[in-house]
């Protein structure tokens, strides 16, 4: 039985809960700035804030990150690496991930997603429900792919990118690091690092 600690209290937590085989994995609690009163978390133990990562109390547990904020996930991964703590990726069983796809550690894939052949993600990427990631797409560390997003063949997404729901990135487009693409945007041209892209259909 592998003990799991979930970091964060977003709805990724619920996805994690429904994904793991409870015969082989056991969620023993969660980390957050403060305990949550939401019914999802009431049956789990509040273990404290992120400083728990530095202690030896849960040295045999593995961790799952349930956070949306790209920069926050980056900090958490660095803490886990520094403390030599294992970080798990989670793919909801309703999603399809081709065998040739490679997911970076800590990546979470929500329900009803498709990741086609030769897809590669960096560390702690969040891919939300109904997203479609076509063949040969690359997604950098700590990026967030919103619900219903379509990343078409050969697109390159940088690190700490945020792509809003139902956006479409055309084939072979390069999205630079730190770019924010608003919901329902269609991107047909390369986007330099740090730029914000508003809806453009």
C-alpha positions as CSV (number, residue, x, y, z in Angstrom):
1,X,0.0,0.0,0.0
2,X,1.4,3.3,-1.1
3,X,0.6,6.3,1.1
4,X,-0.3,9.5,-0.8
5,X,-0.3,13.1,0.4
6,X,-2.2,15.6,-1.8
7,X,-0.9,19.2,-1.9
8,X,-3.7,21.6,-2.4
9,X,-7.5,21.7,-2.2
10,X,-8.7,22.3,-5.8
11,X,-11.0,19.9,-7.6
12,X,-7.9,18.1,-8.8
13,X,-8.1,16.5,-5.3
14,X,-11.4,14.9,-6.2
15,X,-10.0,13.6,-9.5
16,X,-7.1,12.0,-7.6
17,X,-9.5,10.4,-5.2
18,X,-11.5,8.8,-8.0
19,X,-8.4,7.7,-10.0
20,X,-6.2,5.8,-7.5
21,X,-6.9,2.1,-6.9
22,X,-7.7,2.1,-3.2
23,X,-6.3,-1.4,-2.8
24,X,-2.8,-0.2,-3.7
25,X,-2.9,3.5,-2.9
26,X,-4.2,5.3,0.2
27,X,-4.6,9.1,0.6
28,X,-3.5,9.7,4.2
29,X,-4.1,13.5,4.2
30,X,-3.5,16.8,2.5
31,X,-1.4,19.9,2.8
32,X,-2.8,23.4,2.5
33,X,-2.3,26.9,4.2
34,X,-5.3,25.9,6.4
35,X,-7.8,23.1,6.8
36,X,-10.8,23.0,4.5
37,X,-14.4,22.5,5.6
38,X,-15.5,21.2,2.2
39,X,-17.0,17.8,2.4
40,X,-14.5,16.3,-0.1
41,X,-11.7,16.9,2.4
42,X,-13.6,16.2,5.7
43,X,-12.8,12.5,5.5
44,X,-9.0,13.2,5.2
45,X,-6.6,14.5,7.8
46,X,-5.2,18.0,7.5
47,X,-1.5,17.5,7.9
48,X,-0.4,21.1,7.9
49,X,1.1,23.5,5.4
50,X,3.9,22.9,2.9
51,X,6.6,22.9,5.6
52,X,5.6,19.3,6.2
53,X,7.6,18.4,3.1
54,X,10.8,19.2,5.0
55,X,10.0,16.8,7.9
56,X,10.8,13.1,8.2
57,X,7.3,12.3,9.5
58,X,6.0,11.2,6.1
59,X,9.3,10.3,4.5
60,X,7.8,7.1,2.9
61,X,4.7,8.9,1.4
62,X,4.4,10.0,-2.3
63,X,3.0,13.4,-3.2
64,X,0.4,14.6,-5.7
65,X,0.1,18.3,-6.5
66,X,-3.5,19.6,-6.7
67,X,-2.8,23.3,-7.4
68,X,-3.7,25.5,-10.4
69,X,-1.2,28.3,-9.9
70,X,1.8,27.6,-12.2
71,X,4.4,29.4,-10.1
72,X,3.2,27.7,-6.9
73,X,3.5,24.3,-8.5
74,X,7.1,25.2,-9.6
75,X,8.0,26.1,-6.0
76,X,6.4,22.9,-4.6
77,X,8.3,20.7,-7.1
78,X,11.6,22.3,-6.2
79,X,10.9,21.6,-2.5
80,X,10.0,18.0,-3.2
81,X,13.2,17.5,-5.3
82,X,15.3,19.1,-2.6
83,X,13.9,16.8,0.0
84,X,14.0,13.8,-2.2
85,X,10.3,13.2,-2.1
86,X,8.5,11.1,-4.8
87,X,6.0,13.0,-7.0
88,X,3.3,11.1,-8.8
89,X,1.5,11.9,-12.1
90,X,-2.2,11.2,-12.3
91,X,-4.3,10.3,-15.4
92,X,-8.0,9.9,-15.0
93,X,-9.1,6.5,-16.3
94,X,-11.5,8.0,-18.8
95,X,-8.7,9.8,-20.6
96,X,-6.7,8.3,-23.5
97,X,-2.9,8.7,-23.4
98,X,-1.1,7.0,-26.3
99,X,1.8,4.7,-25.3
100,X,4.4,6.9,-27.0
101,X,3.3,10.0,-25.0
102,X,5.7,10.9,-22.2
103,X,4.4,12.7,-19.1
104,X,6.7,14.6,-16.8
105,X,6.5,13.9,-13.1
106,X,3.7,15.5,-11.3
107,X,1.5,16.0,-14.4
108,X,-2.2,15.6,-13.9
109,X,-4.6,14.7,-16.7
110,X,-8.3,15.2,-15.9
111,X,-11.3,13.2,-17.3
112,X,-12.1,12.7,-21.0
113,X,-8.8,14.1,-22.4
114,X,-6.9,12.8,-25.4
115,X,-3.1,12.8,-25.6
116,X,-1.9,11.6,-29.0
117,X,1.3,10.0,-30.2
118,X,4.7,11.5,-29.2
119,X,3.2,14.1,-26.9
120,X,5.7,15.3,-24.3
121,X,4.9,17.2,-21.1
122,X,7.3,18.8,-18.6
123,X,7.0,18.7,-14.8
124,X,3.7,19.3,-13.0
125,X,1.7,20.2,-16.1
126,X,-2.1,20.5,-15.5
127,X,-4.3,19.3,-18.3
128,X,-8.0,19.9,-17.6
129,X,-11.1,18.0,-18.8
130,X,-11.9,17.4,-22.5
131,X,-8.6,18.8,-23.6
132,X,-7.2,17.4,-26.9
133,X,-3.4,17.3,-27.3
134,X,-2.5,16.2,-30.8
135,X,0.6,14.3,-32.1
136,X,4.1,15.7,-31.5
137,X,2.9,18.5,-29.2
138,X,5.4,19.6,-26.5
139,X,4.3,21.3,-23.3
140,X,6.8,22.9,-20.9
141,X,7.1,22.6,-17.2
142,X,4.4,24.0,-14.9
143,X,2.0,24.9,-17.7
144,X,-1.8,24.9,-17.4
145,X,-4.0,23.6,-20.2
146,X,-7.6,24.6,-19.6
147,X,-10.8,22.6,-20.2
148,X,-11.7,21.9,-23.9
149,X,-8.4,23.3,-25.2
150,X,-7.1,21.9,-28.5
151,X,-3.4,21.8,-29.1
152,X,-2.9,20.8,-32.7
153,X,-0.1,18.7,-34.2
154,X,3.5,19.8,-33.6
155,X,2.6,22.8,-31.4
156,X,5.2,23.8,-28.8
157,X,4.0,25.3,-25.5
158,X,6.6,26.9,-23.3
159,X,7.0,26.7,-19.5
160,X,4.5,28.3,-17.1
161,X,2.0,29.0,-19.9
162,X,-1.7,29.4,-19.1
163,X,-4.1,28.5,-21.9
164,X,-7.8,29.3,-21.1
165,X,-10.7,27.0,-21.8
166,X,-11.7,26.1,-25.3
167,X,-8.7,27.9,-26.9
168,X,-7.2,26.4,-30.1
169,X,-3.5,26.4,-30.9
170,X,-2.8,25.8,-34.6
171,X,-0.3,23.2,-35.8
172,X,3.4,23.9,-35.3
173,X,2.7,27.2,-33.5
174,X,5.3,28.1,-30.8
175,X,4.0,29.6,-27.6
176,X,6.7,31.3,-25.5
177,X,7.4,30.9,-21.7
178,X,4.9,32.6,-19.4
179,X,2.3,33.4,-22.1
180,X,-1.3,33.7,-21.1
181,X,-3.9,32.8,-23.7
182,X,-7.5,33.8,-22.8
183,X,-10.5,31.4,-23.2
184,X,-11.9,30.8,-26.6
185,X,-8.9,32.2,-28.4
186,X,-7.6,30.8,-31.7
187,X,-3.9,31.2,-32.1
188,X,-2.5,31.1,-35.6
189,X,0.8,32.8,-35.1
190,X,3.8,32.3,-32.9
191,X,3.6,34.1,-29.5
192,X,6.8,35.6,-27.9
193,X,7.5,34.9,-24.2
194,X,5.5,36.8,-21.6
195,X,2.7,38.1,-23.8
196,X,-1.0,38.0,-23.0
197,X,-3.3,37.0,-25.9
198,X,-6.9,38.0,-25.7
199,X,-9.7,36.3,-27.6
200,X,-9.1,36.4,-31.4
201,X,-11.2,34.2,-33.6
